[in-house]
Amino acid sequence: MKELLRRLTEAYGPSGHEDEVRDLVRQEVKGLADSLTVSSMGSLHAVVNSQGKTKVMVAAHMDEIGLVVSHIDPAGFARFQMIGGLNPQTLVGHRARFANGIRAVIGIEDQEDWTKQATLSDLYLDFGVSRAADCPVRIGDIGSFDGPFVENGPRLIAKAMDDRVGVAVAIETMRRLRRTPHQVQFAFTVQEEVGLRGARTSAFGLDPDVGIALDVTRTGDTPKGPKMAVELGKGPAIKVKDSNLLSDPRLVDLMVRRAEAARVPYQLEVLQAGTTDASVIQLTRAGVPSGCISIPCRYVHTPSEMVDLADVEGAVKLLSAILSRPMDLGRPA
């Protein structure tokens, strides 16, 4: 799992440019699915047990937050705009990487009042050049953040844990899933960070009966962190609600029962801000009962996102327990 996570998180894949990640996933799941197809949007669909009666869509997004070059000044310094949600306070001194392998340092203008919060307009990319003609990127070039995968005991740190950790959980579940009564539609989706776009179109095409997203969630276990009952190392989180989703209570109940039967520690998640692919799967066609298994993650949407290996393993065990047995949710009373 750790080696898989290293390769996935170190890959380049900002929203709309997920090709490198998709190629990695395709190699990992080759031979594990009845079919492998790529949607017109670029999402990879791997269907297991295509003859299964209940169609369960398991979605994990391949893209990561990033930036796009918007202006280059005469001295070769570049300004940029966001792809996905970025917090300027977390970016200064980090490095950006572009598809051609070029790196840049993220700098900040000198501030008259350092007590004020920096804004995106205060930041720039420094490529180490002295004139615009030598700048190795052009307007519209898209970058991700750069940095190695790091192990601190059970804690794993990397850029793009959101959501390569969900991708890794899906791949590992495919490897371990010996038998399922369902048609399981593993969907490795694109452009989640800019509007859940890949999941929206994939769900329409796959037409599932049940939807499960795999994604990260925030934690409440850091100094003066959010008042949130999720911690690293306490198990995967079963989502109850986020800012755009009320998980189907029948699916939440099933997830809890399967976690307890499999002796998988779990947490219940109520996320104040943010959402996942589950929110658009839920609203597909005539509606799809949907929920989410979340991996607790500190420092979400920064270049150094942190997860606990036990939570990742727990998510694999929980998803395997859910998929290995019948899942008759019935109809709402």
C-alpha positions in Angstrom: 0.0 0.0 0.0 2.7 2.5 0.9 4.6 2.0 -2.4 1.4 2.3 -4.3 0.6 5.5 -2.4 4.1 6.9 -3.1 3.7 6.4 -6.9 0.2 7.8 -7.0 0.9 10.9 -4.9 4.2 11.8 -6.6 2.5 11.6 -10.1 1.5 14.8 -11.9 -2.3 15.2 -12.2 -4.0 18.5 -11.6 -7.6 18.7 -12.7 -8.0 18.2 -16.4 -4.5 16.7 -16.7 -5.0 13.3 -15.1 -3.3 11.2 -17.9 -0.3 10.2 -15.9 -2.4 9.0 -12.9 -4.8 7.2 -15.2 -2.0 5.3 -16.8 -0.7 4.3 -13.4 -4.2 3.1 -12.3 -4.7 1.2 -15.5 -1.5 -0.8 -15.0 -2.4 -1.6 -11.4 -5.9 -2.9 -12.1 -5.1 -4.7 -15.4 -6.5 -8.2 -15.0 -8.7 -7.4 -12.0 -11.8 -6.2 -13.9 -14.1 -7.6 -16.5 -13.8 -4.4 -18.5 -11.7 -1.3 -18.6 -13.1 1.8 -20.4 -12.3 5.5 -20.4 -15.1 8.0 -20.6 -15.2 11.0 -22.9 -14.2 13.1 -19.9 -11.2 10.9 -19.1 -12.5 8.9 -16.1 -11.4 5.3 -16.0 -14.1 2.7 -15.4 -13.1 -0.8 -14.1 -16.2 -3.1 -13.8 -15.9 -6.2 -11.6 -18.5 -9.0 -11.9 -20.4 -7.4 -14.8 -23.2 -10.0 -14.4 -24.0 -8.8 -10.9 -27.6 -7.7 -10.3 -27.0 -4.6 -8.1 -24.8 -2.0 -9.7 -22.5 -0.3 -7.1 -20.5 2.6 -8.2 -17.3 3.2 -6.2 -15.8 6.6 -7.1 -12.3 8.0 -6.2 -11.0 11.1 -8.0 -7.6 11.1 -9.7 -7.1 14.8 -9.9 -5.4 17.1 -7.5 -5.5 20.9 -6.8 -3.1 23.0 -8.8 -2.4 26.3 -10.4 -2.5 27.9 -13.9 0.0 30.7 -15.1 -2.0 33.9 -15.8 0.7 36.5 -16.3 4.5 36.8 -16.8 6.3 40.1 -15.9 9.4 41.5 -17.7 11.7 40.0 -15.1 10.3 36.4 -15.7 8.2 36.1 -12.5 4.8 34.5 -13.1 1.5 35.1 -11.5 -1.1 32.3 -11.2 -4.7 31.5 -10.5 -6.1 28.6 -8.6 -7.3 25.2 -9.9 -9.4 23.9 -7.1 -9.3 25.4 -3.6 -5.9 26.9 -2.5 -5.1 28.7 0.7 -2.3 31.3 0.0 -1.1 31.0 3.6 0.1 27.4 3.0 1.9 28.0 -0.3 4.9 30.3 0.3 8.2 28.6 0.0 6.8 25.5 -1.6 7.5 24.3 -5.1 5.3 24.0 -8.2 5.9 21.4 -10.9 4.7 21.6 -14.5 4.0 18.8 -16.9 7.4 19.3 -18.7 9.2 18.8 -15.4 10.0 22.4 -14.8 10.0 23.5 -11.2 9.4 26.9 -9.6 9.5 28.3 -6.0 6.4 30.1 -4.8 7.4 33.5 -3.5 5.5 36.4 -1.8 5.8 40.1 -2.3 7.2 42.1 0.6 4.4 43.1 2.9 4.0 46.5 4.6 1.9 44.8 7.2 2.8 41.2 7.9 -0.1 40.9 10.3 -2.5 40.8 7.3 -3.4 37.6 5.5 -1.7 37.1 2.2 -3.9 36.9 -0.9 -3.3 35.0 -4.1 -2.3 38.3 -5.8 0.6 38.6 -3.4 2.2 35.4 -4.6 4.3 34.6 -7.7 6.4 31.8 -9.3 10.1 32.2 -9.4 11.9 30.1 -12.1 15.3 31.5 -11.3 15.4 33.6 -14.6 15.9 37.3 -15.1 13.7 38.1 -18.1 10.4 37.1 -19.6 12.1 35.6 -22.7 13.8 33.0 -20.5 10.7 32.0 -18.5 10.2 28.2 -19.2 6.4 28.4 -19.1 3.7 30.3 -20.9 0.3 31.7 -20.1 -2.2 28.8 -19.5 0.4 26.3 -18.4 -0.9 24.2 -15.5 1.2 23.1 -12.5 0.8 20.9 -9.4 2.7 21.0 -6.2 6.0 19.2 -5.8 7.5 17.1 -3.0 8.4 13.6 -2.0 6.2 11.0 -0.2 7.4 10.8 3.4 6.8 8.2 6.1 6.8 9.3 9.8 6.0 6.0 11.4 2.4 5.2 10.6 1.8 8.7 9.4 2.2 9.3 5.7 2.8 12.8 4.2 2.5 13.8 0.6 0.9 16.3 -1.8 -2.3 14.9 -3.5 -3.4 12.5 -0.7 -6.6 14.2 -1.8 -7.6 11.9 -3.4 -4.9 9.5 -4.4 -5.4 7.8 -1.1 -9.0 7.1 -2.2 -7.6 5.8 -5.5 -5.2 3.5 -3.6 -8.1 2.2 -1.4 -10.1 1.3 -4.5 -7.2 -0.4 -6.2 -6.3 -2.4 -3.1 -10.0 -3.4 -2.6 -10.0 -4.7 -6.2 -7.0 -6.9 -5.3 -8.5 -8.3 -2.2 -12.1 -8.7 -3.2 -12.4 -12.5 -3.8 -16.2 -12.5 -4.5 -19.0 -10.1 -4.8 -22.7 -10.5 -5.6 -22.7 -7.0 -7.1 -21.6 -5.5 -10.4 -19.0 -3.1 -8.9 -18.3 -0.1 -11.0 -14.9 1.3 -9.9 -14.8 4.8 -11.3 -11.5 6.7 -11.1 -12.9 10.1 -11.8 -11.5 13.4 -13.2 -12.0 17.1 -12.4 -13.5 16.6 -8.9 -11.6 19.6 -7.5 -13.3 22.0 -10.0 -16.9 20.8 -9.7 -17.2 17.0 -9.4 -17.4 16.9 -13.2 -16.1 13.4 -13.9 -18.3 11.7 -11.3 -21.4 13.5 -12.7 -20.9 12.3 -16.2 -19.6 8.8 -15.2 -22.7 8.2 -12.9 -25.0 9.2 -15.8 -23.3 6.7 -18.1 -22.9 3.8 -15.6 -26.4 4.3 -14.1 -25.6 2.7 -10.7 -28.1 1.5 -8.1 -25.9 2.5 -5.2 -23.0 5.1 -5.0 -20.0 5.1 -2.6 -17.4 7.8 -2.8 -13.9 7.3 -1.4 -12.3 10.6 -0.4 -10.4 12.4 2.4 -12.0 14.5 5.2 -10.7 17.0 7.7 -9.8 16.2 11.3 -10.4 17.9 14.6 -7.2 16.7 16.3 -4.8 19.6 15.7 -4.3 22.7 18.0 -7.3 24.9 17.7 -8.5 22.8 14.8 -12.2 22.6 13.8 -14.7 21.2 16.3 -14.9 17.9 14.5 -15.1 14.4 15.9 -12.6 12.8 13.5 -9.0 12.0 14.4 -6.1 10.4 12.7 -5.6 6.7 13.6 -9.1 6.2 14.9 -10.4 4.4 11.7 -12.1 5.4 8.5 -14.9 7.9 8.7 -18.5 7.0 7.6 -19.9 10.3 6.3 -23.3 11.4 7.7 -23.3 14.9 6.1 -21.2 17.5 4.4 -22.0 20.9 2.9 -23.7 19.3 -0.2 -24.6 15.8 0.8 -26.9 14.0 3.3 -25.8 10.4 3.0 -28.6 7.9 2.6 -29.3 6.8 6.2 -29.9 3.2 5.0 -26.4 3.2 3.5 -24.9 4.8 6.6 -26.5 2.1 8.8 -25.3 -0.7 6.5 -21.7 0.7 6.6 -21.8 0.9 10.4 -23.1 -2.7 10.7 -20.5 -4.0 8.3 -17.7 -2.1 10.1 -18.8 -3.6 13.4 -19.1 -7.1 12.0 -15.6 -6.9 10.5 -14.2 -5.3 13.7 -13.0 -2.3 11.8 -12.7 0.8 14.0 -14.8 3.6 12.5 -15.8 7.3 13.1 -18.9 9.2 12.1 -18.2 12.3 10.0 -20.1 15.5 9.9 -18.1 17.9 7.6 -18.9 21.6 7.8 -17.5 22.6 4.5 -16.6 20.6 1.4 -18.2 17.7 -0.5 -17.3 14.6 -2.6 -18.3 12.8 -5.7 -21.1 11.2 -3.7 -23.2 14.4 -3.9 -23.5 14.3 -7.7 -23.9 10.5 -7.9 -26.8 10.9 -5.5 -28.6 13.3 -7.9 -28.0 11.3 -11.1 -31.0 10.4 -13.3 -33.9 9.5 -10.9 -31.6 9.5 -7.8 -29.1 7.1 -6.4 -28.7 6.1 -2.6 -25.2 7.4 -1.9 -22.6 7.7 0.8 -18.9 8.1 1.4 -16.1 6.4 3.2 -13.6 9.1 4.2 -9.9 8.8 5.1 -9.0 11.3 7.9 -6.4 13.8 6.6 -4.7 16.7 8.2 -3.8 19.8 6.2 -6.2 19.1 3.3 -5.5 21.2 0.2 -1.9 21.9 1.1 1.3 20.6 -0.4 1.8 18.4 2.8 -1.4 16.3 3.5 -1.1 13.7 6.3 -2.9 10.4 6.7 -2.5 7.4 9.0 -1.8 4.0 7.4 -4.2 2.2 9.8 -7.1 4.4 8.6 -6.2 3.6 5.0 -6.1 -0.2 5.7 -9.3 0.2 7.7 -11.0 1.8 4.6 -10.0 -1.2 2.5 -11.3 -3.6 5.0 -14.6 -1.7 5.4 -15.2 -1.4 1.6 -14.4 -5.1 1.1 -16.8 -6.0 3.8 -19.5 -3.9 2.2 -19.0 -5.3 -1.3 -18.5 -8.9 -0.4 -22.1 -9.4 0.8 -25.6 -8.6 -0.6 -26.7 -5.0 -0.2 -30.5 -4.8 -0.3 -31.3 -1.3 0.9 -34.9 -1.6 0.0 -37.0 1.5 -0.7 -37.7 4.4 1.7 -40.7 3.7 3.9 
